[in-house]
Amino acid sequence: MHSAARPSSPTDARTPPPRPPTASNLLGLDYRAEAVRMGPPAIPIIDAHCHVGGHGAVRIFDEARRAYGVDRVYSMTPLQQAQSVRDVMGDAVRFIAVPNWSDKDRGHAFRQGYLDHIQEFHDRFGSRMLKIWASPRFRELLPDGATDLWEIDAPWRVKACELGEKLGMMYMVHVADPDTWFATRYRDASKYGTKRHQYTALERMLDRFGAPWIGAHMGGWPEDLDFLDGLLDRHPNLHLDTSATKWMIRELSRHPRQRLIDFLTRWHGRILFGSDIVAQDDHLQPAKATTSPMADLADSPQSAFDLYASRYWALRTMWESAHSAPANIADPDLMMANPANHTAMSPAHLEGRSLPRELLESLYAGAARSVVERWNGDHP
């Protein structure tokens, strides 16, 4: 892929009419046609970070990931949906153990309930990775002084990692959120802590548990590659994934290309591709009977396909091409940080990085094979 595909201009009566813009398709792209135009990636992609669920949505996601050259995904699927997802995707999916987010008793879900889930994910589905979600938002979800859970090294987090250690599992961690959130939603540092504070407990856990760790969303700080350099240098068991597509497009497009390439070169083999795509059956229905997070991002099979495919289009365009233009997806963080100049439909700028093939191959699959798949026993 030498340059990002753009929608064609009408040339004759057979050209379909332009699609109206949506948050997942501001450019009116036909994502199926765009996948063909892009062609296969430099190497089949391993998506180390996504959330695939449902009975119908999984089939739509499966079409999208195949179209964009994604060979295997590591999914944080609800335990009760894991078998139906495996029935559709077979060997193309592996499961990362996660708590039961639908449990109304969140205190139980993240304490003993999570230990039970880790064991069942391991025993039934062969899971070899567990997720520690430690966003500052956790203080909103469990606000009643849940100090045994808030920090990454809080007692129940340690118990989860100890069980994972016993079962031979590795770890994924969500440690922080975008700088835009700390400038707005998390301005009260007495409640949420500073962004730098989020990493104090993480570094203690990286020292305590020697199995591989994956820091989700570029370790939570794609805005600061210098900080990530230090974190990776201090902890050789830490790896990062590039998930959270809107966040990555916005922030990784801002760095000088050579600085980003130098970073990826230095940490070759420790940066994994991830999308953070969430696929759920709520995306197929126009009338939402639930209040599940992100249910309103799509409302039909076609808009669900656009939602899932849009993330792969954007990420491949950023990594492979010299494209330089507004992104294909809306980024509400822009309005959060600067409401006077942005709306909920404003896109970030997408700056193609045109990675050398060696870095692409490592990012797309090589790092995941040497870390996750080797730990899983899928790669020698």
Beta strands, then each sheet from edge to edge (+ up, - down):
strand 1: 45-52
strand 2: 70-75
strand 3: 93-95
strand 4: 129-133
strand 5: 170-174
strand 6: 213-215
strand 7: 238-241
strand 8: 271-272
strand 9: 278-279
strand 10: 324-330
strand 11: 347-351
sheet 1: 3+ 2+ 1+ 9+
sheet 2: 4+ 5+ 6+ 7+ 8+
sheet 3: 10+ 11-
end
